[in-house]
């Protein structure tokens, strides 16, 4: 397949271990009395210890999970949970997710750590548990509710996607009442 004239060639960086990637909310969320975007980014001291950094997508059918399994078997890991508060709704709009919020107006601030203990996640039942869950950014308290038209649309799409996936997989669609139901009892 050829390139479209006038467009730059795509950048084809090798994929990296999921422990080295940052993740952002697509749209804004309520942060108490404030409006924020959330970013989860690798804690630099833990990221430095990752051995399996770049992954060869041609080396196996699945490359991300085995790298994650191996890293967590060897050591714990942590991400920084950061918020970027909206300080100017004109330049940091809620309804237009195509506008990047300038970090000069509001730099992200670390508010918590997400700690992954050293553990063995290789068991097949872990995949079964994960497959039975549904992700939604709406499983939060009102103080942290998603905001904006894209987030409202995602609520409907995520719900319908979950319903259809559970039907196809012939699984009951239930919400966990505690982390123990998903992860097992904590030590």
C-alpha positions in Angstrom: 0.0 0.0 0.0 1.4 3.4 -1.0 1.7 6.6 0.9 -0.7 9.4 0.4 1.2 12.2 -1.4 1.8 15.2 0.8 1.6 13.3 4.1 4.8 12.5 6.1 5.9 8.9 6.3 4.6 7.2 9.5 7.0 6.8 12.3 7.6 3.2 13.0 9.3 3.1 16.4 9.5 -0.4 17.9 6.9 -1.1 20.5 8.0 -0.6 24.1 7.1 -2.5 27.3 3.8 -1.3 28.8 5.7 -0.5 32.0 7.5 2.2 30.1 4.5 3.9 28.6 2.4 6.8 29.9 -1.4 6.8 29.8 -3.7 9.8 29.7 -7.4 10.4 30.1 -8.9 11.2 26.7 -11.0 14.0 28.2 -11.4 15.9 31.4 -12.6 14.6 34.7 -13.9 16.2 37.8 -11.2 16.5 40.5 -13.3 17.5 43.4 -14.1 21.2 42.8 -11.7 21.3 39.9 -11.4 20.1 36.4 -8.4 17.9 35.5 -6.9 15.5 33.1 -5.2 12.5 34.6 -1.9 10.9 33.5 -0.3 7.7 34.7 3.4 7.7 34.0 6.3 5.4 34.9 8.1 6.2 38.2 11.6 6.9 36.8 13.4 4.8 39.4 11.3 1.7 38.6 11.4 2.4 34.8 15.2 2.3 35.0 15.1 -1.3 36.2 13.0 -2.6 33.3 15.0 -5.2 31.4 12.7 -5.9 28.5 12.5 -2.4 27.1 11.7 -2.7 23.4 9.7 -5.5 22.0 9.9 -7.3 18.6 6.3 -7.7 17.4 7.5 -10.3 14.9 9.1 -12.5 17.5 5.8 -14.1 18.8 2.0 -13.8 18.4 1.9 -11.9 21.7 4.8 -9.8 23.0 3.4 -7.4 25.6 2.0 -9.9 28.1 5.1 -12.1 28.3 7.3 -9.1 28.9 5.0 -7.8 31.7 4.7 -11.3 33.3 8.5 -11.6 33.3 9.2 -8.1 34.7 6.6 -8.5 37.6 8.0 -11.9 38.5 11.4 -10.3 39.0 10.6 -7.0 40.8 7.8 -4.7 41.9 6.9 -1.6 39.8 5.3 1.8 40.3 3.6 4.5 38.3 3.0 8.1 39.2 -0.6 9.2 39.1 -0.6 12.9 38.0 -3.3 15.5 37.5 -3.2 18.5 35.3 -5.7 21.1 36.5 -7.5 23.3 34.1 -6.6 26.9 34.9 -8.1 28.5 31.8 -11.2 27.0 30.2 -10.6 29.0 27.0 -7.1 27.5 26.5 -7.9 24.2 28.3 -11.4 23.4 27.1 -13.5 20.5 28.4 -15.7 20.0 25.3 -12.9 20.0 22.6 -10.6 17.1 23.3 -8.5 18.0 20.2 -7.0 20.9 22.1 -3.8 19.9 24.0 -3.7 21.5 27.5 -0.5 23.6 27.7 1.8 22.4 30.5 3.1 25.9 30.9 -0.4 26.9 32.1 -0.7 23.9 34.5 2.1 21.4 34.8 1.0 17.8 35.8 1.4 17.2 39.6 1.9 13.8 41.1 -0.9 13.0 43.5 -0.5 9.3 44.1 1.5 6.1 43.3 0.1 3.0 41.7 2.2 0.2 43.1 2.4 -3.2 41.4 4.0 -5.7 43.8 6.4 -8.4 42.6 4.0 -11.2 41.7 3.3 -14.1 39.3 0.5 -13.1 36.9 1.1 -15.9 34.4 -1.8 -18.2 35.5 -4.5 -18.6 32.8 -7.2 -17.8 35.4 -5.9 -14.3 35.5 -6.8 -13.9 31.8 -10.2 -15.4 32.5 -10.8 -12.9 35.3 -9.6 -10.0 33.2 -11.8 -11.0 30.3 -14.9 -11.1 32.5 -14.4 -7.5 33.6 -15.5 -4.3 31.9 -13.6 -1.1 31.8 -15.3 2.2 32.1 -14.1 5.6 33.2 -17.5 6.0 34.8 -16.9 3.6 37.7 -15.9 6.5 40.0 -17.4 8.7 42.7 -19.3 11.9 41.6 -16.2 13.9 42.7 -14.2 12.2 39.9 -16.8 11.9 37.1 -15.8 12.3 33.5 -16.7 15.6 31.8 -17.4 16.6 28.3 -19.2 15.3 25.2 -16.6 12.7 24.3 -16.7 11.2 27.8 -20.5 11.2 27.7 -20.4 9.4 24.4 -17.8 6.9 25.7 -20.1 6.0 28.6 -22.7 4.6 26.2 -20.2 2.9 23.9 -18.3 1.2 26.7 -21.5 -0.1 28.2 -22.8 -1.5 24.9 -19.4 -3.0 24.1 -19.3 -4.7 27.5 -22.8 -6.1 27.0 -22.0 -7.5 23.5 -18.6 -8.9 24.6 -20.2 -10.8 27.5 -22.9 -12.1 25.3 -20.4 -13.4 22.7 -18.3 -14.9 25.5 -21.4 -16.4 27.2 -20.3 -14.8 30.5 -22.5 -13.1 33.1 -22.0 -9.4 33.2 -21.6 -8.5 36.8 -19.8 -5.7 38.6 -17.3 -6.6 41.3 -18.2 -5.4 44.8 -14.6 -5.4 46.0 -11.1 -5.8 44.8 -11.0 -9.2 46.5 -13.6 -10.5 44.0 -11.2 -9.8 41.2 -7.8 -10.2 42.7 -8.4 -12.7 45.5 -7.9 -11.9 49.2 -5.0 -9.6 49.9 -2.2 -10.7 52.2 
